[in-house]
Amino acid sequence: MVTGEAEQTRRALREQLSRYPALEERRGLVESLGEEELRLLPRTALAVVTPDGLAQGTHRRLLADLGAYVIAYRFRTLTQRDAERLYQDGLITRTSGRHITAWWIKKNVFDLGEALVLLLRHPVDTSFQTTVTKSKGASDPLMARPGTYRERYRTPNKTFALMHSSDDMISLLHEAAVLFDPTPPAELLGRPYWSEDLRAAVTGYRTTVELRRMEQYRALYRLKRRLLLELAGVGAVPHGVVGQLCALYDQAGDVVEQNPGFAAETEAVDRLLAEEAALLRSLATCREPSTTEVDLAAAVALTCLRTLTTRGTVTPEVFSQMTALLSRIGIGLNQLETTLLESYFFFSPKEPE
């Protein structure tokens, strides 16, 4: 029997369950929570720094801001089944803003490496999960408020979310059960704050590959330059055109290095892509290579270069065909590059209505 504040929390959990039928399996957990757990829950928050966030060092900023409140942590390599359970309500519910329509790209991000799971408890904030979620910011870079984590770290679109956080108390309980399994959420809720030694150790963690941000254009232009070199190496492109294209690629690299902000970077690169497309159209009259094998490599390289310049026409099927062609001529993409390019072609942010 619970009373007062604890009973209000239980009623709120029951109401949230009614909105997310996919989480009905957690009803037993909700009903089993004691007064102390129910009292602590509104001041608790769950956050996950995803593999792209760890690569960018987002956890260091997060722990500098909120590290004093951590009560449990865990590094997890999430399998597809783990991640699907994490987003279980989003995969099923039709609630606006929550339904996941392109699961495969989220899977690709989790496949990049480990995620850091954090359970935090604030001493007085009874809407702490909401506070943490607001500080995360919108995944659409056109809508991320200044000062939020996603604005600071320049998430390029909704693919590279940087962080995940629970939406409400029932989501927190469900996600904690998944991510801290086999430790039950009720046990986690009452844990003391971690030590400063642990805080320092986790803050200092570094991934094998560290990135300042998810630079889609850097991956795009690395591949473009490689394809151009393939063409130039067999004499399929006049040297003057090679020089002109390399100059455009250098300008794009300068824009990425300057990091002028999402809108300015996109506008500048779009202009360069239009100039490049005009140059590539002129290559139809270039001298043909002399052998069948070389001719195939040159034809593939030119086709892929043109594909990479026409963003709006690339579908997942076209992209899959392109990567197969690249592999055929010995040009490979690593997992991060593939995900960056998939994200670039298929998950452009939309202008706010």
Buried (B, 14 or more C-beta within 10 A) or exposed (E): EBEEEBEEBBEBBEEBBEEBEBBEEBEEBBEEBEBEBBBBBBBBBBBBBBBBBBBBBBBBBBBEEBBBBBBBBBEBEBEEEBBBBBBBBBBBBEEEEBEBEEBEBBBBBBBBBBBBBBBBBBEEBBEBBBBBBEBBBBBBBEBBEEEBBBBBBBBBBBBBBBBBBBBBBBBBBBBBBBBBEEBBBBEBBEBEBBEEEEBEEBBEBEBEEEBEBBBBBBBBBBBBBBBBBBBBBBBBBBEEBBEBBBEBBEBBBEBBEEEEEBEEBBEBBEBBBEBBBEBBEEBEEBEEBEEEEBBBBBBBBBBBBBBBBEBEEBEEEEBEBBBEBBEEBEBEBEEBBBBBBBBBBBBBBEEEE
